Every structure is written in C-alpha cells, then in structure tokens.
Amino acid sequence: MRELARREVRYAGLFGATPAYFELAFGQEPGAEADDEEISSEESRDYDPASTPEPLTIPGAEGESPIHLCGAIDRVDLLADGRRALVLDYKLGSSTDWDRIKQGKSLQMPLYIRAVSEFLGRD
C-alpha cells in the first residue's frame, strides 16, 4: 500500500493527472457479469457510469470481418489539459515490458488506449 501511495503522488506530480473513471467498460451491458476468474458467479462488476455497451471495433483487412472487443479499464486519469488521459491497469505482478508492446506481443494497453480515444475523445 505504501508503494501505491508513493506512485499516486509521483504520477500526480509528473502528469497533473486526476482520477476520473474506474472500471470503464466497453462492449458489455451495464450490470452484466464479467467473464473473469477473479469474480465469482454471485458477484457482478460495478462499471463506471461512462461505460458503453458499444464494443471497440477493429476494422478487418480488405475482405476480412471486423473484430469486436469488450473490456474494462481499471482506471483512467485525466491530465490537467482535459484532452489527454493516463490509462492505468492494476496488476498483481510486474507491468508489461514496453518492448513487448512495440513488437505487438502485448495488446491490452494499446487496445485500452484506443478505446479511451474512441469512446471518451481523449488522447
């Protein structure tokens, strides 16, 4: 908890970011249960009111069908200018290596960033 608190202070100072959205979902019906191993069948997730049932749609290559994705972003902070956002994903282990993202081997954060851009109109 101490490290989390230090990170919060550091991020606020570096980015001027303020937490704005928690459990921001896309492509999921409000109140629907998530297909998540950490959530039992008796629990449902409480999504942010700004969530949308609209999926994130990735256009298919020429002649291919599009891909429709759903997800829930742990937290989105807005930067002081209100136009940009900081996307946070809480992990129990270490964070994803930047090289894996650049190589296209880790898609979660790039897809979350695209969802924030598309659904919230933020960079």
MOPAC internal coordinates of N, CA, C and O (Angstrom, degrees):
PM7 1SCF
backbone

  N    0.0000 0     0.00 0     0.00 0    0    0    0
  C    1.4449 1     0.00 0     0.00 0    1    0    0
  C    1.5229 1   111.35 1     0.00 0    2    1    0
  O    1.2310 1   121.19 1   144.31 1    3    2    1
  N    1.3256 1   115.33 1   -35.69 1    3    2    1
  C    1.4595 1   119.31 1  -179.93 1    5    3    2
  C    1.5401 1   110.34 1   -62.70 1    6    5    3
  O    1.2310 1   120.76 1   137.05 1    7    6    5
  N    1.3380 1   116.15 1   -42.95 1    7    6    5
  C    1.4650 1   119.71 1   179.77 1    9    7    6
  C    1.5286 1   110.99 1   -65.50 1   10    9    7
  O    1.2310 1   120.16 1   140.93 1   11   10    9
  N    1.3120 1   117.31 1   -39.07 1   11   10    9
  C    1.4623 1   121.02 1   176.56 1   13   11   10
  C    1.5216 1   110.41 1   -60.40 1   14   13   11
  O    1.2310 1   120.22 1   135.37 1   15   14   13
  N    1.3223 1   117.19 1   -44.63 1   15   14   13
  C    1.4622 1   121.11 1   179.20 1   17   15   14
  C    1.5284 1   110.76 1   -62.79 1   18   17   15
  O    1.2310 1   119.93 1   138.59 1   19   18   17
  N    1.3248 1   117.73 1   -41.41 1   19   18   17
  C    1.4742 1   120.74 1   177.95 1   21   19   18
  C    1.5255 1   111.03 1   -62.94 1   22   21   19
  O    1.2310 1   120.92 1   137.69 1   23   22   21
  N    1.3335 1   115.85 1   -42.31 1   23   22   21
  C    1.4634 1   119.90 1  -179.91 1   25   23   22
  C    1.5260 1   110.52 1   -63.45 1   26   25   23
  O    1.2310 1   120.34 1   138.77 1   27   26   25
  N    1.3222 1   116.96 1   -41.23 1   27   26   25
  C    1.4666 1   120.73 1   179.37 1   29   27   26
  C    1.5222 1   111.05 1   -59.10 1   30   29   27
  O    1.2310 1   120.35 1   134.10 1   31   30   29
  N    1.3229 1   116.94 1   -45.90 1   31   30   29
  C    1.4651 1   121.39 1   179.45 1   33   31   30
  C    1.5279 1   109.86 1   -64.42 1   34   33   31
  O    1.2310 1   120.30 1   136.98 1   35   34   33
  N    1.3318 1   117.03 1   -43.02 1   35   34   33
  C    1.4703 1   121.49 1  -179.35 1   37   35   34
  C    1.5278 1   110.75 1   -62.95 1   38   37   35
  O    1.2310 1   120.01 1   132.47 1   39   38   37
  N    1.3465 1   117.58 1   -47.53 1   39   38   37
  C    1.4647 1   120.93 1  -179.22 1   41   39   38
  C    1.5247 1   111.37 1   -63.71 1   42   41   39
  O    1.2310 1   120.31 1   139.34 1   43   42   41
  N    1.3102 1   117.00 1   -40.66 1   43   42   41
  C    1.4678 1   120.21 1   179.07 1   45   43   42
  C    1.5215 1   110.01 1   -61.05 1   46   45   43
  O    1.2310 1   120.28 1   138.48 1   47   46   45
  N    1.3377 1   117.06 1   -41.52 1   47   46   45
  C    1.4632 1   121.01 1   178.82 1   49   47   46
  C    1.5132 1   113.11 1   -70.06 1   50   49   47
  O    1.2310 1   120.24 1   138.94 1   51   50   49
  N    1.3269 1   117.14 1   -41.06 1   51   50   49
  C    1.4662 1   121.08 1  -178.11 1   53   51   50
  C    1.5244 1   112.81 1   -70.87 1   54   53   51
  O    1.2310 1   120.68 1   137.41 1   55   54   53
  N    1.3071 1   116.30 1   -42.59 1   55   54   53
  C    1.4577 1   120.23 1  -170.62 1   57   55   54
  C    1.5247 1   113.91 1  -111.18 1   58   57   55
  O    1.2310 1   119.41 1   169.22 1   59   58   57
  N    1.3037 1   118.72 1   -10.78 1   59   58   57
  C    1.4573 1   120.40 1  -174.30 1   61   59   58
  C    1.5115 1   110.66 1    61.32 1   62   61   59
  O    1.2310 1   120.88 1  -146.12 1   63   62   61
  N    1.3317 1   115.92 1    33.88 1   63   62   61
  C    1.4580 1   121.38 1  -173.82 1   65   63   62
  C    1.5197 1   111.32 1   -90.17 1   66   65   63
  O    1.2310 1   121.51 1   -34.62 1   67   66   65
  N    1.3314 1   114.71 1   145.38 1   67   66   65
  C    1.4493 1   122.13 1   176.72 1   69   67   66
  C    1.5257 1   108.35 1  -125.07 1   70   69   67
  O    1.2310 1   119.45 1   -52.10 1   71   70   69
  N    1.3341 1   118.65 1   127.90 1   71   70   69
  C    1.4684 1   119.81 1   177.43 1   73   71   70
  C    1.5279 1   110.63 1   -55.84 1   74   73   71
  O    1.2310 1   120.86 1   -47.19 1   75   74   73
  N    1.3409 1   115.96 1   132.81 1   75   74   73
  C    1.4604 1   119.85 1  -176.66 1   77   75   74
  C    1.5278 1   113.64 1  -128.07 1   78   77   75
  O    1.2310 1   119.83 1   143.84 1   79   78   77
  N    1.3208 1   117.93 1   -36.16 1   79   78   77
  C    1.4600 1   121.80 1  -176.91 1   81   79   78
  C    1.5264 1   109.01 1  -132.98 1   82   81   79
  O    1.2310 1   121.13 1   -39.72 1   83   82   81
  N    1.3352 1   115.45 1   140.28 1   83   82   81
  C    1.4625 1   121.81 1   178.43 1   85   83   82
  C    1.5240 1   108.70 1  -130.30 1   86   85   83
  O    1.2310 1   120.38 1   -48.81 1   87   86   85
  N    1.3201 1   116.88 1   131.19 1   87   86   85
  C    1.4698 1   121.66 1  -176.70 1   89   87   86
  C    1.5262 1   109.74 1    55.20 1   90   89   87
  O    1.2310 1   121.41 1  -126.74 1   91   90   89
  N    1.3325 1   114.91 1    53.26 1   91   90   89
  C    1.4643 1   121.69 1   179.20 1   93   91   90
  C    1.5259 1   108.24 1   -79.17 1   94   93   91
  O    1.2310 1   120.92 1   -69.85 1   95   94   93
  N    1.3229 1   115.85 1   110.15 1   95   94   93
  C    1.4601 1   120.74 1  -173.87 1   97   95   94
  C    1.5214 1   111.72 1  -102.88 1   98   97   95
  O    1.2310 1   121.68 1   -27.66 1   99   98   97
  N    1.3183 1   114.38 1   152.34 1   99   98   97
  C    1.4595 1   121.63 1   172.50 1  101   99   98
  C    1.5253 1   107.74 1  -139.10 1  102  101   99
  O    1.2310 1   120.90 1   -35.70 1  103  102  101
  N    1.3393 1   115.88 1   144.30 1  103  102  101
  C    1.4589 1   120.08 1   178.82 1  105  103  102
  C    1.5148 1   113.97 1    72.66 1  106  105  103
  O    1.2310 1   120.10 1  -160.45 1  107  106  105
  N    1.3329 1   117.41 1    19.55 1  107  106  105
  C    1.4595 1   121.23 1   179.44 1  109  107  106
  C    1.5167 1   108.32 1  -135.30 1  110  109  107
  O    1.2310 1   121.35 1   -40.23 1  111  110  109
  N    1.3063 1   115.01 1   139.77 1  111  110  109
  C    1.4560 1   120.15 1   179.26 1  113  111  110
  C    1.5285 1   109.73 1   -71.55 1  114  113  111
  O    1.2310 1   119.38 1   -41.06 1  115  114  113
  N    1.3226 1   118.79 1   138.94 1  115  114  113
  C    1.4688 1   120.48 1   176.70 1  117  115  114
  C    1.5223 1   110.62 1   -55.88 1  118  117  115
  O    1.2310 1   120.89 1   -45.95 1  119  118  117
  N    1.3311 1   115.91 1   134.05 1  119  118  117
  C    1.4607 1   121.24 1   179.47 1  121  119  118
  C    1.5130 1   114.37 1    80.69 1  122  121  119
  O    1.2310 1   120.05 1   174.89 1  123  122  121
  N    1.3320 1   117.51 1    -5.11 1  123  122  121
  C    1.4644 1   120.18 1   179.45 1  125  123  122
  C    1.5141 1   109.22 1   -72.19 1  126  125  123
  O    1.2310 1   121.19 1   -32.88 1  127  126  125
  N    1.3117 1   115.34 1   147.12 1  127  126  125
  C    1.4580 1   119.00 1   178.24 1  129  127  126
  C    1.5150 1   109.28 1   -78.09 1  130  129  127
  O    1.2310 1   121.26 1   -41.19 1  131  130  129
  N    1.3113 1   115.19 1   138.81 1  131  130  129
  C    1.4575 1   121.16 1   179.22 1  133  131  130
  C    1.5084 1   109.69 1   -81.24 1  134  133  131
  O    1.2310 1   120.81 1   -28.85 1  135  134  133
  N    1.3118 1   116.05 1   151.15 1  135  134  133
  C    1.4568 1   121.76 1   173.94 1  137  135  134
  C    1.5191 1   106.69 1   -89.50 1  138  137  135
  O    1.2310 1   121.07 1  -102.24 1  139  138  137
  N    1.3178 1   115.55 1    77.76 1  139  138  137
  C    1.4561 1   121.81 1  -172.30 1  141  139  138
  C    1.5182 1   108.54 1  -133.44 1  142  141  139
  O    1.2310 1   120.26 1   -51.56 1  143  142  141
  N    1.3232 1   117.10 1   128.44 1  143  142  141
  C    1.4582 1   121.32 1  -177.70 1  145  143  142
  C    1.5192 1   112.34 1   -61.58 1  146  145  143
  O    1.2310 1   119.88 1   153.44 1  147  146  145
  N    1.3313 1   117.84 1   -26.56 1  147  146  145
  C    1.4547 1   120.99 1  -176.72 1  149  147  146
  C    1.5244 1   112.61 1   -81.48 1  150  149  147
  O    1.2310 1   120.01 1   170.95 1  151  150  149
  N    1.3236 1   117.59 1    -9.05 1  151  150  149
  C    1.4571 1   121.08 1  -177.45 1  153  151  150
  C    1.5252 1   107.78 1  -113.59 1  154  153  151
  O    1.2310 1   120.18 1   -56.12 1  155  154  153
  N    1.3140 1   117.26 1   123.88 1  155  154  153
  C    1.4548 1   120.85 1  -179.86 1  157  155  154
  C    1.5227 1   109.71 1   -73.52 1  158  157  155
  O    1.2310 1   121.10 1   -13.68 1  159  158  157
  N    1.3276 1   115.50 1   166.32 1  159  158  157
  C    1.4607 1   120.14 1  -179.37 1  161  159  158
  C    1.5240 1   111.82 1   -66.22 1  162  161  159
  O    1.2310 1   119.86 1   163.57 1  163  162  161
  N    1.3454 1   117.88 1   -16.43 1  163  162  161
  C    1.4596 1   120.96 1   179.88 1  165  163  162
  C    1.5224 1   112.43 1   -87.03 1  166  165  163
  O    1.2310 1   120.19 1   169.48 1  167  166  165
  N    1.3149 1   117.23 1   -10.52 1  167  166  165
  C    1.4618 1   121.24 1  -178.27 1  169  167  166
  C    1.5263 1   109.97 1  -106.93 1  170  169  167
  O    1.2310 1   120.38 1   -29.95 1  171  170  169
  N    1.3174 1   116.88 1   150.05 1  171  170  169
  C    1.4563 1   120.86 1   170.36 1  173  171  170
  C    1.5247 1   107.26 1  -128.82 1  174  173  171
  O    1.2310 1   121.19 1   -26.24 1  175  174  173
  N    1.3031 1   115.33 1   153.76 1  175  174  173
  C    1.4540 1   119.58 1  -177.45 1  177  175  174
  C    1.5177 1   109.68 1   -82.59 1  178  177  175
  O    1.2310 1   121.61 1   -34.86 1  179  178  177
  N    1.3042 1   114.53 1   145.14 1  179  178  177
  C    1.4469 1   121.69 1   178.57 1  181  179  178
  C    1.5271 1   106.64 1  -100.17 1  182  181  179
  O    1.2310 1   120.34 1   -84.86 1  183  182  181
  N    1.3389 1   116.96 1    95.14 1  183  182  181
  C    1.4511 1   121.15 1  -175.59 1  185  183  182
  C    1.5237 1   111.68 1   -78.34 1  186  185  183
  O    1.2310 1   121.22 1   -25.44 1  187  186  185
  N    1.3213 1   115.27 1   154.56 1  187  186  185
  C    1.4515 1   122.30 1   176.79 1  189  187  186
  C    1.5310 1   109.71 1   -59.28 1  190  189  187
  O    1.2310 1   119.61 1   -37.09 1  191  190  189
  N    1.3276 1   118.34 1   142.91 1  191  190  189
  C    1.4702 1   120.71 1   178.38 1  193  191  190
  C    1.5362 1   113.57 1   -59.46 1  194  193  191
  O    1.2310 1   119.84 1   157.43 1  195  194  193
  N    1.3224 1   117.91 1   -22.57 1  195  194  193
  C    1.4689 1   120.75 1   179.02 1  197  195  194
  C    1.5288 1   112.31 1   -81.62 1  198  197  195
  O    1.2310 1   120.21 1  -179.60 1  199  198  197
  N    1.3216 1   117.20 1     0.40 1  199  198  197
  C    1.4693 1   121.45 1   179.55 1  201  199  198
  C    1.5217 1   110.36 1   -63.09 1  202  201  199
  O    1.2310 1   120.88 1   -20.44 1  203  202  201
  N    1.3314 1   115.92 1   159.56 1  203  202  201
  C    1.4554 1   121.23 1   179.95 1  205  203  202
  C    1.5280 1   110.23 1  -133.48 1  206  205  203
  O    1.2310 1   120.25 1   -38.80 1  207  206  205
  N    1.3288 1   117.12 1   141.20 1  207  206  205
  C    1.4633 1   119.25 1   174.71 1  209  207  206
  C    1.5355 1   112.09 1   -74.37 1  210  209  207
  O    1.2310 1   120.79 1   169.55 1  211  210  209
  N    1.3338 1   116.10 1   -10.45 1  211  210  209
  C    1.4674 1   120.51 1  -179.89 1  213  211  210
  C    1.5315 1   110.10 1   -69.56 1  214  213  211
  O    1.2310 1   120.01 1   -50.44 1  215  214  213
  N    1.3333 1   117.59 1   129.56 1  215  214  213
  C    1.4691 1   119.04 1   178.77 1  217  215  214
  C    1.5262 1   111.60 1   -76.43 1  218  217  215
  O    1.2310 1   120.95 1   -21.98 1  219  218  217
  N    1.3089 1   115.79 1   158.02 1  219  218  217
  C    1.4605 1   121.32 1   170.33 1  221  219  218
  C    1.5170 1   105.86 1   -77.34 1  222  221  219
  O    1.2310 1   120.04 1   -58.64 1  223  222  221
  N    1.3181 1   117.53 1   121.36 1  223  222  221
  C    1.4570 1   121.51 1  -176.33 1  225  223  222
  C    1.5167 1   109.91 1  -107.16 1  226  225  223
  O    1.2310 1   121.54 1   -56.35 1  227  226  225
  N    1.3228 1   114.67 1   123.65 1  227  226  225
  C    1.4593 1   122.09 1   176.59 1  229  227  226
  C    1.5243 1   106.42 1  -103.80 1  230  229  227
  O    1.2310 1   120.11 1   -62.95 1  231  230  229
  N    1.3401 1   117.40 1   117.05 1  231  230  229
  C    1.4654 1   119.21 1  -178.39 1  233  231  230
  C    1.5260 1   111.46 1   -60.36 1  234  233  231
  O    1.2310 1   121.03 1   -36.42 1  235  234  233
  N    1.3196 1   115.63 1   143.58 1  235  234  233
  C    1.4556 1   120.20 1   176.57 1  237  235  234
  C    1.5221 1   110.50 1   -78.97 1  238  237  235
  O    1.2310 1   121.37 1   -20.14 1  239  238  237
  N    1.3163 1   114.98 1   159.86 1  239  238  237
  C    1.4670 1   119.71 1   174.18 1  241  239  238
  C    1.5281 1   107.63 1   -64.70 1  242  241  239
  O    1.2310 1   120.66 1    -9.85 1  243  242  241
  N    1.2935 1   116.34 1   170.15 1  243  242  241
  C    1.4597 1   120.84 1  -177.59 1  245  243  242
  C    1.5291 1   110.81 1   -49.26 1  246  245  243
  O    1.2310 1   121.47 1   -59.19 1  247  246  245
  N    1.3514 1   114.79 1   120.81 1  247  246  245
  C    1.4541 1   120.35 1   179.21 1  249  247  246
  C    1.5225 1   114.64 1    82.61 1  250  249  247
  O    1.2310 1   119.75 1   175.58 1  251  250  249
  N    1.3087 1   118.09 1    -4.42 1  251  250  249
  C    1.4657 1   121.75 1  -179.30 1  253  251  250
  C    1.5199 1   110.42 1   -99.40 1  254  253  251
  O    1.2310 1   120.64 1   -25.11 1  255  254  253
  N    1.3050 1   116.39 1   154.89 1  255  254  253
  C    1.4633 1   122.00 1   177.97 1  257  255  254
  C    1.5242 1   110.32 1   -75.93 1  258  257  255
  O    1.2310 1   120.35 1   -30.51 1  259  258  257
  N    1.3178 1   116.94 1   149.49 1  259  258  257
  C    1.4732 1   119.16 1   175.46 1  261  259  258
  C    1.5236 1   110.38 1   -70.66 1  262  261  259
  O    1.2310 1   121.19 1   -16.82 1  263  262  261
  N    1.3241 1   115.33 1   163.18 1  263  262  261
  C    1.4553 1   122.17 1   176.04 1  265  263  262
  C    1.5271 1   107.09 1  -108.20 1  266  265  263
  O    1.2310 1   120.58 1   -48.54 1  267  266  265
  N    1.3155 1   116.50 1   131.46 1  267  266  265
  C    1.4603 1   122.31 1   179.00 1  269  267  266
  C    1.5266 1   107.71 1  -110.23 1  270  269  267
  O    1.2310 1   120.73 1   -56.78 1  271  270  269
  N    1.3289 1   116.21 1   123.22 1  271  270  269
  C    1.4596 1   121.31 1  -174.91 1  273  271  270
  C    1.5234 1   111.87 1  -117.87 1  274  273  271
  O    1.2310 1   121.32 1   -29.82 1  275  274  273
  N    1.3186 1   115.07 1   150.18 1  275  274  273
  C    1.4529 1   120.81 1   172.32 1  277  275  274
  C    1.5254 1   107.99 1  -124.60 1  278  277  275
  O    1.2310 1   120.96 1   -22.03 1  279  278  277
  N    1.3128 1   115.77 1   157.97 1  279  278  277
  C    1.4561 1   120.16 1   179.20 1  281  279  278
  C    1.5114 1   110.38 1  -175.53 1  282  281  279
  O    1.2310 1   121.57 1    -4.96 1  283  282  281
  N    1.3232 1   114.60 1   175.04 1  283  282  281
  C    1.4650 1   120.97 1   176.02 1  285  283  282
  C    1.5182 1   107.35 1  -140.25 1  286  285  283
  O    1.2310 1   120.98 1   -60.60 1  287  286  285
  N    1.3134 1   115.73 1   119.40 1  287  286  285
  C    1.4621 1   122.76 1  -178.93 1  289  287  286
  C    1.5227 1   107.78 1   -86.23 1  290  289  287
  O    1.2310 1   120.38 1   -52.51 1  291  290  289
  N    1.3151 1   116.88 1   127.49 1  291  290  289
  C    1.4575 1   120.94 1  -176.44 1  293  291  290
  C    1.5225 1   112.28 1   -56.43 1  294  293  291
  O    1.2310 1   120.72 1   130.92 1  295  294  293
  N    1.3291 1   116.23 1   -49.08 1  295  294  293
  C    1.4693 1   118.53 1  -176.72 1  297  295  294
  C    1.5232 1   110.21 1  -156.59 1  298  297  295
  O    1.2310 1   121.18 1   -37.42 1  299  298  297
  N    1.3298 1   115.35 1   142.58 1  299  298  297
  C    1.4614 1   121.91 1   173.98 1  301  299  298
  C    1.5198 1   107.13 1  -128.43 1  302  301  299
  O    1.2310 1   121.02 1   -57.75 1  303  302  301
  N    1.3289 1   115.66 1   122.25 1  303  302  301
  C    1.4637 1   121.88 1   175.40 1  305  303  302
  C    1.5143 1   108.05 1  -101.57 1  306  305  303
  O    1.2310 1   120.40 1   -34.99 1  307  306  305
  N    1.3214 1   116.84 1   145.01 1  307  306  305
  C    1.4614 1   121.02 1   174.94 1  309  307  306
  C    1.5146 1   108.74 1  -100.42 1  310  309  307
  O    1.2310 1   121.07 1   -43.47 1  311  310  309
  N    1.3413 1   115.56 1   136.53 1  311  310  309
  C    1.4497 1   120.40 1   177.48 1  313  311  310
  C    1.5239 1   109.54 1   -78.29 1  314  313  311
  O    1.2310 1   120.70 1   -13.95 1  315  314  313
  N    1.2971 1   116.27 1   166.05 1  315  314  313
  C    1.4610 1   122.15 1  -173.61 1  317  315  314
  C    1.5305 1   112.77 1   -55.01 1  318  317  315
  O    1.2310 1   119.68 1   147.06 1  319  318  317
  N    1.3336 1   118.21 1   -32.94 1  319  318  317
  C    1.4675 1   120.22 1  -178.36 1  321  319  318
  C    1.5312 1   112.62 1   -75.44 1  322  321  319
  O    1.2310 1   119.75 1   170.26 1  323  322  321
  N    1.3433 1   118.08 1    -9.74 1  323  322  321
  C    1.4568 1   122.08 1   178.38 1  325  323  322
  C    1.5121 1   115.15 1    74.92 1  326  325  323
  O    1.2310 1   120.15 1   170.82 1  327  326  325
  N    1.3271 1   117.31 1    -9.18 1  327  326  325
  C    1.4686 1   121.26 1  -178.77 1  329  327  326
  C    1.5184 1   112.58 1   -96.04 1  330  329  327
  O    1.2310 1   120.95 1   155.04 1  331  330  329
  N    1.3243 1   115.78 1   -24.96 1  331  330  329
  C    1.4592 1   120.01 1  -175.88 1  333  331  330
  C    1.5175 1   110.74 1  -111.73 1  334  333  331
  O    1.2310 1   121.85 1   -24.57 1  335  334  333
  N    1.3230 1   114.07 1   155.43 1  335  334  333
  C    1.4580 1   120.07 1  -177.25 1  337  335  334
  C    1.5225 1   110.48 1  -132.15 1  338  337  335
  O    1.2310 1   121.57 1   -23.87 1  339  338  337
  N    1.3044 1   114.60 1   156.13 1  339  338  337
  C    1.4563 1   123.44 1   174.92 1  341  339  338
  C    1.5223 1   105.77 1  -115.74 1  342  341  339
  O    1.2310 1   120.28 1   -61.25 1  343  342  341
  N    1.3375 1   117.07 1   118.75 1  343  342  341
  C    1.4583 1   122.54 1  -178.45 1  345  343  342
  C    1.5233 1   108.54 1   -95.95 1  346  345  343
  O    1.2310 1   121.03 1   -54.48 1  347  346  345
  N    1.3352 1   115.63 1   125.52 1  347  346  345
  C    1.4659 1   120.97 1  -178.60 1  349  347  346
  C    1.5175 1   110.32 1  -118.72 1  350  349  347
  O    1.2310 1   121.12 1   -44.43 1  351  350  349
  N    1.3174 1   115.46 1   135.57 1  351  350  349
  C    1.4486 1   122.09 1   175.60 1  353  351  350
  C    1.5158 1   107.17 1  -123.87 1  354  353  351
  O    1.2310 1   120.56 1   -62.63 1  355  354  353
  N    1.3101 1   116.53 1   117.37 1  355  354  353
  C    1.4627 1   119.97 1  -179.25 1  357  355  354
  C    1.5222 1   109.25 1   -77.37 1  358  357  355
  O    1.2310 1   120.92 1   -50.13 1  359  358  357
  N    1.2834 1   115.84 1   129.87 1  359  358  357
  C    1.4686 1   121.88 1   179.44 1  361  359  358
  C    1.5169 1   109.15 1  -123.05 1  362  361  359
  O    1.2310 1   121.22 1   -30.49 1  363  362  361
  N    1.3216 1   115.27 1   149.51 1  363  362  361
  C    1.4575 1   119.54 1   174.53 1  365  363  362
  C    1.5242 1   110.38 1   -79.79 1  366  365  363
  O    1.2310 1   120.52 1   150.35 1  367  366  365
  N    1.3232 1   116.61 1   -29.65 1  367  366  365
  C    1.4556 1   121.33 1  -179.72 1  369  367  366
  C    1.5140 1   110.91 1  -104.53 1  370  369  367
  O    1.2310 1   121.20 1    34.58 1  371  370  369
  N    1.3080 1   115.32 1  -145.42 1  371  370  369
  C    1.4618 1   120.38 1  -178.06 1  373  371  370
  C    1.5261 1   111.19 1   -83.17 1  374  373  371
  O    1.2310 1   120.97 1   -15.95 1  375  374  373
  N    1.3233 1   115.74 1   164.05 1  375  374  373
  C    1.4602 1   120.24 1   179.28 1  377  375  374
  C    1.5265 1   110.04 1   -79.12 1  378  377  375
  O    1.2310 1   121.56 1   -15.89 1  379  378  377
  N    1.3260 1   114.62 1   164.11 1  379  378  377
  C    1.4525 1   121.09 1  -179.87 1  381  379  378
  C    1.5205 1   110.26 1   -69.80 1  382  381  379
  O    1.2310 1   120.79 1   -41.89 1  383  382  381
  N    1.2884 1   116.10 1   138.11 1  383  382  381
  C    1.4616 1   123.13 1   179.22 1  385  383  382
  C    1.5298 1   109.64 1   -70.38 1  386  385  383
  O    1.2310 1   120.20 1   -49.74 1  387  386  385
  N    1.3273 1   117.22 1   130.26 1  387  386  385
  C    1.4715 1   123.24 1  -178.99 1  389  387  386
  C    1.5223 1   111.16 1   -55.82 1  390  389  387
  O    1.2310 1   119.64 1   142.36 1  391  390  389
  N    1.3321 1   118.30 1   -37.64 1  391  390  389
  C    1.4693 1   120.65 1   179.30 1  393  391  390
  C    1.5303 1   111.42 1   -61.60 1  394  393  391
  O    1.2310 1   119.97 1   142.37 1  395  394  393
  N    1.3205 1   117.67 1   -37.63 1  395  394  393
  C    1.4735 1   120.81 1   178.63 1  397  395  394
  C    1.5321 1   110.56 1   -64.98 1  398  397  395
  O    1.2310 1   120.60 1   143.29 1  399  398  397
  N    1.3168 1   116.46 1   -36.71 1  399  398  397
  C    1.4669 1   119.95 1   177.47 1  401  399  398
  C    1.5290 1   109.27 1   -66.57 1  402  401  399
  O    1.2310 1   120.15 1   132.16 1  403  402  401
  N    1.3344 1   117.32 1   -47.84 1  403  402  401
  C    1.4662 1   121.17 1  -179.33 1  405  403  402
  C    1.5209 1   111.92 1   -61.30 1  406  405  403
  O    1.2310 1   120.12 1   147.83 1  407  406  405
  N    1.3266 1   117.37 1   -32.17 1  407  406  405
  C    1.4690 1   122.04 1  -179.72 1  409  407  406
  C    1.5273 1   112.62 1   -82.90 1  410  409  407
  O    1.2310 1   120.23 1   176.97 1  411  410  409
  N    1.3275 1   117.16 1    -3.03 1  411  410  409
  C    1.4523 1   120.57 1  -179.05 1  413  411  410
  C    1.5253 1   113.34 1    76.54 1  414  413  411
  O    1.2310 1   120.12 1  -160.85 1  415  414  413
  N    1.3147 1   117.37 1    19.15 1  415  414  413
  C    1.4651 1   121.67 1  -179.06 1  417  415  414
  C    1.5261 1   112.39 1   -94.36 1  418  417  415
  O    1.2310 1   120.39 1   168.67 1  419  418  417
  N    1.3166 1   116.87 1   -11.33 1  419  418  417
  C    1.4662 1   122.25 1   177.00 1  421  419  418
  C    1.5215 1   107.20 1  -133.71 1  422  421  419
  O    1.2310 1   120.52 1   -68.56 1  423  422  421
  N    1.3127 1   116.62 1   111.44 1  423  422  421
  C    1.4674 1   120.78 1  -171.90 1  425  423  422
  C    1.5245 1   114.63 1  -104.84 1  426  425  423
  O    1.2310 1   119.53 1   168.55 1  427  426  425
  N    1.3219 1   118.50 1   -11.45 1  427  426  425
  C    1.4618 1   120.27 1  -173.51 1  429  427  426
  C    1.5229 1   112.28 1   -57.01 1  430  429  427
  O    1.2310 1   119.22 1   125.33 1  431  430  429
  N    1.3105 1   119.10 1   -54.67 1  431  430  429
  C    1.4660 1   120.50 1  -177.09 1  433  431  430
  C    1.5336 1   112.61 1   -65.93 1  434  433  431
  O    1.2310 1   118.77 1   135.84 1  435  434  433
  N    1.3390 1   119.95 1   -44.16 1  435  434  433
  C    1.4682 1   117.64 1   176.01 1  437  435  434
  C    1.5330 1   113.03 1   -59.10 1  438  437  435
  O    1.2310 1   120.04 1   143.61 1  439  438  437
  N    1.3266 1   117.53 1   -36.39 1  439  438  437
  C    1.4657 1   119.94 1   177.81 1  441  439  438
  C    1.5242 1   111.26 1   -69.90 1  442  441  439
  O    1.2310 1   120.13 1   141.10 1  443  442  441
  N    1.3253 1   117.35 1   -38.90 1  443  442  441
  C    1.4654 1   120.46 1   176.34 1  445  443  442
  C    1.5177 1   110.07 1   -63.26 1  446  445  443
  O    1.2310 1   120.16 1   138.14 1  447  446  445
  N    1.3173 1   117.29 1   -41.86 1  447  446  445
  C    1.4653 1   121.01 1   179.30 1  449  447  446
  C    1.5269 1   110.13 1   -62.96 1  450  449  447
  O    1.2310 1   120.67 1   138.61 1  451  450  449
  N    1.3189 1   116.32 1   -41.39 1  451  450  449
  C    1.4692 1   119.83 1   178.06 1  453  451  450
  C    1.5287 1   110.48 1   -64.35 1  454  453  451
  O    1.2310 1   120.01 1   140.41 1  455  454  453
  N    1.3195 1   117.59 1   -39.59 1  455  454  453
  C    1.4667 1   120.98 1   178.73 1  457  455  454
  C    1.5266 1   110.91 1   -63.59 1  458  457  455
  O    1.2310 1   119.99 1   137.23 1  459  458  457
  N    1.3240 1   117.62 1   -42.77 1  459  458  457
  C    1.4634 1   120.99 1   178.81 1  461  459  458
  C    1.5254 1   109.99 1   -63.05 1  462  461  459
  O    1.2310 1   120.55 1   139.09 1  463  462  461
  N    1.3127 1   116.54 1   -40.91 1  463  462  461
  C    1.4544 1   120.25 1   178.17 1  465  463  462
  C    1.5264 1   111.41 1   -64.51 1  466  465  463
  O    1.2310 1   120.83 1   133.79 1  467  466  465
  N    1.3205 1   116.02 1   -46.21 1  467  466  465
  C    1.4587 1   120.18 1  -176.59 1  469  467  466
  C    1.5248 1   113.18 1   -71.97 1  470  469  467
  O    1.2310 1   119.60 1   134.55 1  471  470  469
  N    1.3225 1   118.36 1   -45.45 1  471  470  469
  C    1.4535 1   120.73 1  -173.08 1  473  471  470
  C    1.5262 1   114.17 1   -89.61 1  474  473  471
  O    1.2310 1   119.93 1   153.55 1  475  474  473
  N    1.3168 1   117.74 1   -26.45 1  475  474  473
  C    1.4746 1   120.54 1  -179.41 1  477  475  474
  C    1.5209 1   112.44 1  -109.12 1  478  477  475
  O    1.2310 1   119.93 1   169.50 1  479  478  477
  N    1.3221 1   117.74 1   -10.50 1  479  478  477
  C    1.4525 1   120.94 1  -179.69 1  481  479  478
  C    1.5270 1   112.71 1    68.30 1  482  481  479
  O    1.2310 1   120.77 1  -148.74 1  483  482  481
  N    1.3239 1   116.13 1    31.26 1  483  482  481
  C    1.4755 1   121.07 1  -179.71 1  485  483  482
  C    1.5245 1   110.03 1  -112.11 1  486  485  483
  O    1.2310 1   121.01 1   -29.41 1  487  486  485
  N    1.3332 1   115.66 1   150.59 1  487  486  485
  C    1.4650 1   121.16 1   174.29 1  489  487  486
  C    1.5121 1   108.93 1   -84.78 1  490  489  487
  O    1.2310 1   120.10 1   180.00 1  491  490  489

